[in-house]
Amino acid sequence: MTLKKVYSLLFVGTLSCVLCLGVCASFAAERVVVVGDSITGHSMNLPYGFTHEIRAALSEANSDVEFVPLGGSGQTIFSWRNIIANSYENNQRLDIEGIFVKEEFDKGADTILVHLGMNDALQPSIKSDEEGFASWKKEYVSLIDDLRKRVPNVKRIVLTPPTMLTEEDYAFKNVLMDRFASIIEEVAIETNCEFEDTRAEFKRFVNSVRLLDPDFRFTLDFVHPNQFGHQVMSWSFLKGLGLDNVAQKYYETKISPEIRDFTSPGMSLTVCDKTQVDVFNIDKIFFNVVVNTRGIPEAVSADAVEIKTSGNLQINAVKKTDASGQFIVELSGSTADLPADLDVQIGSIERVLRLNAPYFVATGFVLADGASFSTPENYPKDKAFTEIDQATLDGKDPLKESFESPIDGQKLSWTMYFPTQFKTGANNPNAVDISIISPANAFEGAYVVRYIRSPKAQRCTLKLNSEGFSTTAIETIYLNGKEIYFDTLSPRHIKAKDELEVDLKEGLNILVSRVDHTYWQWATSFSFENAEGLSF
């Protein structure tokens, strides 16, 4: 639904997204207040934030709309209800200097725009099952009710879903937030609110530009939008406000031509993480790369796809899918064949994808219900220990053993995870973002396995990084059957990084880490420094 008339807007957002218009309330015909999270906070605190962009566009159009952002880092649907309740008495400031919640609510608003959900997925604050979704929807409905009671003169409330968490469409968190978007649209209908699908617009730009420039980014840190991301949000929000003429002019004059090209021929490549039940054979792995094309005349059949690899990988098949201009490249080989480059050419368009050696990840291990830990001192290590830990200490390769899954007694599933540019850790071949393939619920555990091949016995430095800006996890690391590390890694604690001296043997070395997630992001990296001739 599109807003046909502009009212003052009160915007409620996810991580800290707040829109701010610098017009005095007493002179503004319309009042827009944005309530959000850190992204809304960035909209005012970054020089290119969407609040600055929208204010400038409104000023240029001689509009008297007042645009006020209320963005708070880490805020969720749940926490914003508390902020609203406290605002009757307490004049709380969130991320933006000089803007206070009580003061802005007391002034009233013609329209409230809610832009939340990012932190609900990032923490996460809900469980990704039907019961969790139902609970989240109920809480969202209650938030709308809270806002109407707190700002009784509000004429209209506009709901917008969050943008992207990592820039991989298929990442678990993005699939989760796709569900959020559907729920938010349902809430809008059921509560007589408006819905502006900013998320769909954001994803449309990302996927379009990726066809033209495989290295293009729309986020600063896989969560917060960069300058181009804020441009897309500004345009979408102006549309949501019903300012069609202002939005169109902004699109034509302010959005970078490089990101609004939806017609030029292009191609993108995506390596797919693959889940396999029970044991993996690292000497014979199978995986796929998805090739998406646009506007390439030759992209009508698999015969037009020319493929080369820089290593010993086998190209087993190239198949056209039902989607327009999409192909699947089926590959196989040994983990020893990676990293390698995959070169794909169709007509005059050529793309090269770096295929880094994979990690192997098993998730879904949960500590005792109600457990609470953030440091090794209060970590229930005895409860976290499983048969995988025991097999590792017994000198066995856990990928070659058969274990029962902790979920429903099924065979354990291992996922072959490929580090790529648009996951947390960027193009770091040593990084793994477990939340790409997992709900990353509080106190969820995962096992991460990596193979290191050394041409000789040698001592080197193992460097550890929590990755991301908000990871909190406790890591237990085994190397060749011996426990070598146990500690918390998190930018939120004393240690975000660590290192230790380790001994590698000649030939195949096996690193196994249990990475127990407490909250927020769930990404880590393991890199070996000061070593000669290693391969992964």
C-alpha positions as semicolon CSV with decimal commas, in nm:
position;residue;x (nm);y (nm);z (nm)
1;M;0,000;0,000;0,000
2;T;0,132;0,345;-0,090
3;L;0,069;0,656;0,112
4;K;-0,133;0,898;-0,104
5;K;-0,111;1,190;0,135
6;V;0,182;1,297;0,349
7;Y;0,129;1,311;0,723
8;S;0,384;1,362;0,996
9;L;0,562;1,035;1,038
10;L;0,685;0,866;1,349
11;F;0,932;0,605;1,229
12;V;1,011;0,305;1,445
13;G;1,321;0,113;1,325
14;T;1,545;-0,191;1,389
15;L;1,912;-0,147;1,486
16;S;1,907;0,235;1,524
17;C;1,761;0,366;1,205
18;V;1,610;0,704;1,266
19;L;1,497;0,972;1,022
20;C;1,532;1,333;1,125
21;L;1,397;1,645;0,956
22;G;1,534;1,976;1,072
23;V;1,215;2,177;1,076
24;C;1,073;2,328;1,392
25;A;0,758;2,143;1,502
26;S;0,559;2,462;1,548
27;F;0,604;2,554;1,182
28;A;0,574;2,207;1,025
29;A;0,247;2,119;0,855
30;E;0,339;1,753;0,869
31;R;0,542;1,571;1,135
32;V;0,736;1,253;1,074
33;V;0,906;1,074;1,362
34;V;1,115;0,763;1,293
35;V;1,153;0,513;1,573
36;G;1,421;0,254;1,499
37;D;1,753;0,091;1,578
38;S;2,117;0,171;1,500
39;I;2,049;0,201;1,128
40;T;1,813;0,485;1,208
41;G;2,080;0,626;1,439
42;H;2,326;0,607;1,151
43;S;2,076;0,794;0,934
44;M;2,158;1,105;1,138
45;N;2,505;1,026;1,270
46;L;2,658;0,945;0,929
47;P;2,690;1,234;0,683
48;Y;2,523;1,030;0,409
49;G;2,249;0,881;0,629
50;F;1,894;0,865;0,501
51;T;1,773;1,136;0,741
52;H;2,015;1,387;0,587
53;E;1,921;1,268;0,239
54;I;1,546;1,291;0,299
55;R;1,571;1,630;0,471
56;A;1,771;1,768;0,180
57;A;1,522;1,631;-0,073
58;L;1,230;1,782;0,119
59;S;1,404;2,116;0,152
60;E;1,477;2,126;-0,219
61;A;1,109;2,056;-0,286
62;N;1,007;2,334;-0,042
63;S;0,821;2,080;0,168
64;D;0,731;2,171;0,527
65;V;0,742;1,812;0,653
66;E;0,937;1,772;0,979
67;F;1,139;1,451;0,986
68;V;1,258;1,333;1,331
69;P;1,463;1,012;1,384
70;L;1,453;0,806;1,704
71;G;1,719;0,539;1,657
72;G;1,867;0,322;1,930
73;S;2,144;0,065;1,892
74;G;2,038;-0,292;1,959
75;Q;1,667;-0,211;1,980
76;T;1,408;-0,477;1,896
77;I;1,031;-0,497;1,880
78;F;1,039;-0,608;2,243
79;S;1,278;-0,341;2,374
80;W;1,096;-0,061;2,195
81;R;0,782;-0,144;2,392
82;N;0,981;-0,074;2,708
83;I;1,114;0,254;2,564
84;I;0,758;0,364;2,489
85;A;0,640;0,272;2,838
86;N;0,929;0,462;2,999
87;S;0,875;0,767;2,778
88;Y;0,568;0,878;2,974
89;E;0,801;0,988;3,256
90;N;1,165;0,958;3,141
91;N;1,314;1,169;2,864
92;Q;1,557;0,908;2,729
93;R;1,813;0,985;2,458
94;L;1,905;0,705;2,220
95;D;2,182;0,721;1,956
96;I;2,131;1,075;1,829
97;E;2,259;1,375;2,021
98;G;1,991;1,627;2,115
99;I;1,690;1,410;2,032
100;F;1,488;1,269;2,327
101;V;1,210;1,013;2,310
102;K;0,963;1,168;2,558
103;E;1,003;1,514;2,410
104;E;0,940;1,394;2,056
105;F;0,644;1,174;2,151
106;D;0,489;1,456;2,352
107;K;0,495;1,677;2,041
108;G;0,283;1,417;1,866
109;A;0,301;1,290;1,510
110;D;0,071;1,264;1,213
111;T;0,235;0,943;1,094
112;I;0,449;0,685;1,270
113;L;0,686;0,480;1,058
114;V;0,817;0,163;1,220
115;H;1,141;0,019;1,085
116;L;1,242;-0,270;1,313
117;G;1,342;-0,635;1,288
118;M;1,716;-0,636;1,222
119;N;1,815;-0,689;1,584
120;D;1,534;-0,939;1,635
121;A;1,715;-1,156;1,378
122;L;2,067;-1,058;1,483
123;Q;2,046;-1,144;1,854
124;P;1,816;-1,337;1,788
125;S;1,528;-1,236;2,014
126;I;1,290;-1,498;1,877
127;K;1,313;-1,866;1,787
128;S;1,274;-1,940;1,420
129;D;0,978;-2,175;1,445
130;E;0,605;-2,127;1,406
131;E;0,558;-2,067;1,778
132;G;0,834;-1,806;1,774
133;F;0,688;-1,632;1,468
134;A;0,343;-1,623;1,628
135;S;0,488;-1,474;1,946
136;W;0,681;-1,212;1,747
137;K;0,372;-1,115;1,550
138;K;0,172;-1,077;1,871
139;E;0,444;-0,854;2,015
140;Y;0,450;-0,643;1,698
141;V;0,072;-0,592;1,720
142;S;0,115;-0,486;2,083
143;L;0,386;-0,237;1,976
144;I;0,140;-0,075;1,735
145;D;-0,116;-0,051;2,014
146;D;0,147;0,104;2,245
147;L;0,232;0,367;1,985
148;R;-0,131;0,463;1,928
149;K;-0,184;0,507;2,300
150;R;0,138;0,704;2,342
151;V;0,074;0,929;2,039
152;P;-0,307;0,949;2,030
153;N;-0,316;1,208;1,752
154;V;-0,130;0,984;1,508
155;K;-0,325;0,955;1,184
156;R;-0,126;0,684;1,015
157;I;0,141;0,424;1,094
158;V;0,371;0,290;0,824
159;L;0,552;-0,041;0,876
160;T;0,873;-0,131;0,691
161;P;1,076;-0,455;0,715
162;P;1,454;-0,458;0,779
163;T;1,714;-0,445;0,503
164;M;1,973;-0,728;0,471
165;L;2,186;-0,919;0,722
166;T;2,490;-1,025;0,517
167;E;2,450;-0,974;0,144
168;E;2,387;-1,342;0,066
169;D;2,024;-1,388;-0,030
170;Y;2,016;-1,751;0,080
171;A;2,177;-1,690;0,423
172;F;1,961;-1,822;0,707
173;K;1,919;-1,473;0,856
174;N;1,797;-1,329;0,526
175;V;1,550;-1,612;0,480
176;L;1,437;-1,544;0,838
177;M;1,391;-1,173;0,765
178;D;1,197;-1,257;0,448
179;R;0,954;-1,425;0,685
180;F;0,963;-1,114;0,905
181;A;0,861;-0,906;0,603
182;S;0,559;-1,130;0,541
183;I;0,457;-1,108;0,906
184;I;0,497;-0,730;0,909
185;E;0,273;-0,702;0,604
186;E;0,014;-0,918;0,781
187;V;0,035;-0,694;1,088
188;A;-0,012;-0,385;0,869
189;I;-0,333;-0,528;0,723
190;E;-0,469;-0,650;1,056
191;T;-0,395;-0,327;1,246
192;N;-0,499;-0,080;0,974
193;C;-0,142;0,037;0,910
194;E;0,043;0,103;0,585
195;F;0,323;-0,120;0,452
196;E;0,627;-0,007;0,251
197;D;0,850;-0,295;0,141
198;T;1,191;-0,129;0,180
199;R;1,350;-0,474;0,214
200;A;1,233;-0,584;-0,132
201;E;1,370;-0,264;-0,286
202;F;1,703;-0,305;-0,107
203;K;1,739;-0,664;-0,227
204;R;1,638;-0,567;-0,581
205;F;1,919;-0,311;-0,601
206;V;2,172;-0,549;-0,446
207;N;2,096;-0,832;-0,686
208;S;2,083;-0,604;-0,988
209;V;2,416;-0,431;-0,921
210;R;2,583;-0,763;-0,840
211;L;2,522;-0,865;-1,203
212;L;2,728;-0,568;-1,320
213;D;2,994;-0,553;-1,050
214;P;3,057;-0,870;-0,846
215;D;3,251;-0,674;-0,582
216;F;2,988;-0,407;-0,512
217;R;2,874;-0,373;-0,151
218;F;2,565;-0,215;0,008
219;T;2,664;-0,255;0,374
220;L;2,949;-0,134;0,594
221;D;2,973;-0,445;0,810
222;F;2,712;-0,686;0,666
223;V;2,446;-0,520;0,886
224;H;2,453;-0,140;0,859
225;P;2,394;0,008;0,511
226;N;2,672;0,210;0,347
227;Q;2,619;0,524;0,140
228;F;2,452;0,332;-0,144
229;G;2,232;0,144;0,100
230;H;2,114;0,470;0,256
231;Q;2,034;0,608;-0,090
232;V;1,805;0,313;-0,158
233;M;1,641;0,351;0,183
234;S;1,589;0,725;0,130
235;W;1,416;0,666;-0,201
236;S;1,197;0,390;-0,059
237;F;1,098;0,597;0,245
238;L;1,007;0,896;0,030
239;K;0,780;0,667;-0,170
240;G;0,635;0,531;0,152
241;L;0,554;0,885;0,261
242;G;0,357;0,932;-0,060
243;L;0,599;1,195;-0,190
244;D;0,607;1,044;-0,537
245;N;0,742;1,353;-0,715
246;V;1,014;1,408;-0,454
247;A;1,102;1,038;-0,465
248;Q;1,124;1,040;-0,845
249;K;1,349;1,346;-0,851
250;Y;1,570;1,194;-0,579
251;Y;1,596;0,872;-0,781
252;E;1,698;1,060;-1,094
253;T;1,944;1,305;-0,936
254;K;2,074;1,153;-0,611
255;I;2,085;0,776;-0,652
256;S;2,413;0,683;-0,815
257;P;2,372;0,587;-1,182
258;E;2,588;0,280;-1,113
259;I;2,324;0,131;-0,884
260;R;2,008;0,223;-1,077
261;D;2,107;0,040;-1,394
262;F;1,852;-0,243;-1,418
263;T;1,894;-0,308;-1,790
264;S;2,260;-0,356;-1,884
265;P;2,368;-0,715;-1,952
266;G;2,543;-0,880;-1,660
267;M;2,627;-1,199;-1,473
268;S;2,679;-1,304;-1,110
269;L;2,822;-1,624;-0,959
270;T;2,732;-1,771;-0,619
271;V;2,887;-2,082;-0,463
272;C;2,630;-2,277;-0,262
273;D;2,698;-2,417;0,081
274;K;2,592;-2,782;0,086
275;T;2,447;-2,993;0,364
276;Q;2,516;-3,365;0,376
277;V;2,374;-3,614;0,623
278;D;2,625;-3,828;0,813
279;V;2,991;-3,848;0,708
280;F;3,179;-3,639;0,453
281;N;3,445;-3,775;0,222
282;I;3,688;-3,485;0,187
283;D;3,858;-3,654;-0,108
284;K;3,537;-3,639;-0,311
285;I;3,322;-3,334;-0,247
286;F;3,030;-3,221;-0,462
287;F;2,894;-2,867;-0,474
288;N;2,721;-2,622;-0,705
289;V;2,772;-2,269;-0,832
290;V;2,466;-2,070;-0,941
291;V;2,510;-1,849;-1,247
292;N;2,255;-1,567;-1,284
293;T;2,247;-1,361;-1,603
294;R;2,055;-1,063;-1,737
295;G;2,025;-0,943;-2,093
296;I;2,290;-1,173;-2,243
297;P;2,151;-1,291;-2,579
298;E;2,354;-1,612;-2,571
299;A;2,217;-1,716;-2,228
300;V;1,948;-1,941;-2,371
301;S;2,106;-2,283;-2,328
302;A;2,380;-2,455;-2,130
303;D;2,582;-2,493;-2,449
304;A;2,656;-2,120;-2,441
305;V;2,828;-2,138;-2,102
306;E;3,209;-2,162;-2,127
307;I;3,378;-2,269;-1,801
308;K;3,738;-2,309;-1,692
309;T;3,895;-2,380;-1,353
310;S;4,243;-2,301;-1,227
311;G;4,281;-2,629;-1,041
312;N;4,186;-2,995;-1,060
313;L;3,815;-2,950;-0,998
314;Q;3,587;-3,151;-1,223
315;I;3,303;-2,977;-1,407
316;N;3,038;-3,248;-1,406
317;A;2,746;-3,065;-1,564
318;V;2,602;-2,727;-1,659
319;K;2,223;-2,715;-1,635
320;K;1,969;-2,449;-1,728
321;T;1,710;-2,393;-1,456
322;D;1,350;-2,280;-1,490
323;A;1,448;-1,926;-1,387
324;S;1,526;-1,684;-1,668
325;G;1,896;-1,668;-1,746
326;Q;1,999;-1,897;-1,459
327;F;2,233;-2,197;-1,473
328;I;2,373;-2,446;-1,222
329;V;2,734;-2,557;-1,253
330;E;2,789;-2,891;-1,080
331;L;3,146;-2,940;-0,953
332;S;3,339;-3,210;-0,773
333;G;3,691;-3,269;-0,648
334;S;3,899;-3,294;-0,332
335;T;3,933;-3,030;-0,061
336;A;4,301;-3,039;-0,162
337;D;4,199;-2,892;-0,499
338;L;4,093;-2,567;-0,333
339;P;4,133;-2,276;-0,345
340;A;4,070;-2,248;-0,716
341;D;3,924;-1,997;-0,959
342;L;3,611;-2,068;-1,157
343;D;3,599;-1,873;-1,484
344;V;3,257;-1,846;-1,650
345;Q;3,195;-1,674;-1,984
346;I;2,871;-1,630;-2,176
347;G;2,898;-1,423;-2,489
348;S;3,112;-1,117;-2,412
349;I;3,046;-1,127;-2,033
350;E;3,304;-1,301;-1,817
351;R;3,317;-1,352;-1,439
352;V;3,576;-1,518;-1,214
353;L;3,476;-1,661;-0,875
354;R;3,732;-1,753;-0,608
355;L;3,645;-2,089;-0,455
356;N;3,806;-2,100;-0,111
357;A;3,859;-2,424;0,078
358;P;3,550;-2,506;0,282
359;Y;3,480;-2,542;0,650
360;F;3,258;-2,825;0,768
361;V;2,996;-2,718;1,023
362;A;2,740;-2,903;1,235
363;T;2,489;-2,697;1,434
364;G;2,191;-2,737;1,664
365;F;2,371;-2,840;1,982
366;V;2,209;-2,674;2,283
367;L;2,347;-2,642;2,633
368;A;2,127;-2,699;2,938
369;D;1,799;-2,509;2,917
370;G;1,823;-2,180;3,095
371;A;2,201;-2,182;3,085
372;S;2,362;-1,842;3,108
373;F;2,724;-1,790;3,022
374;S;2,948;-1,529;2,870
375;T;3,287;-1,615;3,021
376;P;3,470;-1,944;3,075
377;E;3,416;-1,914;3,450
378;N;3,039;-1,965;3,425
379;Y;3,040;-2,191;3,119
380;P;2,885;-2,537;3,181
381;K;3,164;-2,726;3,008
382;D;3,050;-3,064;3,135
383;K;2,706;-3,015;2,980
384;A;2,849;-2,895;2,650
385;F;3,075;-3,199;2,602
386;T;2,935;-3,444;2,344
387;E;3,041;-3,759;2,163
388;I;3,197;-3,539;1,896
389;D;3,435;-3,389;2,154
390;Q;3,515;-3,739;2,278
391;A;3,579;-3,876;1,929
392;T;3,807;-3,581;1,858
393;L;4,007;-3,639;2,177
394;D;4,032;-4,007;2,080
395;G;4,219;-3,898;1,767
396;K;3,931;-3,963;1,526
397;D;3,824;-3,743;1,238
398;P;3,467;-3,638;1,329
399;L;3,375;-3,606;0,962
400;K;3,443;-3,976;0,914
401;E;3,236;-4,084;1,214
402;S;2,861;-4,140;1,228
403;F;2,680;-3,952;1,505
404;E;2,319;-3,914;1,601
405;S;2,187;-3,561;1,560
406;P;2,093;-3,383;1,883
407;I;1,768;-3,295;1,706
408;D;1,510;-3,575;1,672
409;G;1,769;-3,854;1,682
410;Q;1,841;-3,830;1,309
411;K;2,183;-3,871;1,155
412;L;2,401;-3,567;1,211
413;S;2,420;-3,323;0,920
414;W;2,743;-3,149;0,824
415;T;2,734;-2,841;0,605
416;M;3,018;-2,763;0,368
417;Y;3,057;-2,385;0,415
418;F;3,248;-2,179;0,158
419;P;3,393;-1,841;0,269
420;T;3,287;-1,578;0,016
421;Q;3,283;-1,201;-0,012
422;F;2,925;-1,134;0,093
423;K;2,927;-1,327;0,419
424;T;3,060;-1,188;0,747
425;G;3,437;-1,202;0,719
426;A;3,420;-1,090;0,357
427;N;3,670;-1,263;0,131
428;N;3,875;-1,394;0,423
429;P;3,928;-1,764;0,338
430;N;3,976;-1,836;0,710
431;A;3,642;-1,693;0,827
432;V;3,319;-1,879;0,898
433;D;2,982;-1,719;0,979
434;I;2,781;-1,997;1,137
435;S;2,461;-1,791;1,138
436;I;2,462;-1,818;0,757
437;I;2,334;-2,174;0,800
438;S;2,184;-2,170;1,150
439;P;1,923;-1,984;1,360
440;A;2,207;-1,889;1,599
441;N;1,976;-1,914;1,898
442;A;2,106;-1,816;2,239
443;F;2,333;-2,089;2,381
444;E;2,337;-2,286;2,056
445;G;2,657;-2,477;1,988
446;A;2,830;-2,569;1,663
447;Y;3,127;-2,782;1,561
448;V;3,362;-2,642;1,298
449;V;3,615;-2,866;1,121
450;R;3,897;-2,753;0,896
451;Y;4,178;-2,946;0,729
452;I;4,529;-2,805;0,715
453;R;4,792;-2,967;0,497
454;S;5,153;-2,898;0,587
455;P;5,457;-3,001;0,378
456;K;5,658;-3,055;0,697
457;A;5,639;-3,056;1,074
458;Q;5,654;-2,693;1,185
459;R;5,561;-2,451;1,461
460;C;5,339;-2,156;1,369
461;T;5,095;-1,904;1,515
462;L;4,722;-1,974;1,522
463;K;4,540;-1,640;1,516
464;L;4,177;-1,627;1,628
465;N;3,923;-1,355;1,557
466;S;3,562;-1,324;1,664
467;E;3,482;-1,149;1,330
468;G;3,193;-0,909;1,290
469;F;3,127;-0,625;1,532
470;S;2,907;-0,801;1,787
471;T;2,997;-1,171;1,801
472;T;2,992;-1,333;2,144
473;A;3,097;-1,697;2,162
474;I;3,308;-1,934;2,368
475;E;3,550;-2,145;2,165
476;T;3,698;-2,482;2,254
477;I;3,964;-2,574;1,998
478;Y;4,124;-2,912;1,933
479;L;4,420;-2,968;1,701
480;N;4,510;-3,325;1,604
481;G;4,317;-3,467;1,899
482;K;4,441;-3,231;2,172
483;E;4,255;-2,944;2,333
484;I;4,465;-2,632;2,275
485;Y;4,227;-2,343;2,353
486;F;3,925;-2,253;2,566
487;D;3,807;-1,892;2,606
488;T;3,554;-1,625;2,513
489;L;3,608;-1,425;2,195
490;S;3,396;-1,114;2,153
491;P;3,434;-0,743;2,079
492;R;3,188;-0,703;2,367
493;H;3,434;-0,856;2,611
494;I;3,805;-0,816;2,680
495;K;3,913;-1,043;2,396
496;A;3,800;-0,991;2,041
497;K;4,114;-1,161;1,910
498;D;4,371;-1,403;2,044
499;E;4,665;-1,612;1,928
500;L;4,874;-1,908;2,037
501;E;5,173;-2,108;1,919
502;V;5,085;-2,450;1,777
503;D;5,270;-2,745;1,624
504;L;5,160;-2,884;1,288
505;K;5,266;-3,227;1,175
506;E;5,368;-3,318;0,823
507;G;5,068;-3,403;0,609
508;L;4,704;-3,366;0,712
509;N;4,618;-3,178;1,031
510;I;4,263;-3,158;1,166
511;L;4,134;-2,853;1,354
512;V;3,804;-2,898;1,537
513;S;3,637;-2,615;1,726
514;R;3,322;-2,610;1,931
515;V;3,188;-2,256;1,899
516;D;2,916;-2,193;2,157
517;H;2,704;-1,892;2,075
518;T;2,570;-1,664;2,345
519;Y;2,409;-1,382;2,142
520;W;2,441;-1,143;1,846
521;Q;2,662;-1,245;1,555
522;W;2,818;-1,590;1,533
523;A;3,130;-1,560;1,321
524;T;3,492;-1,655;1,381
525;S;3,816;-1,714;1,194
526;F;4,120;-1,941;1,230
527;S;4,435;-1,835;1,046
528;F;4,784;-1,990;1,061
529;E;5,064;-1,736;1,044
530;N;5,443;-1,776;1,010
531;A;5,404;-2,114;0,842
532;E;5,542;-2,241;0,512
533;G;5,351;-2,407;0,230
534;L;5,016;-2,465;0,404
535;S;4,706;-2,554;0,205
536;F;4,348;-2,590;0,326
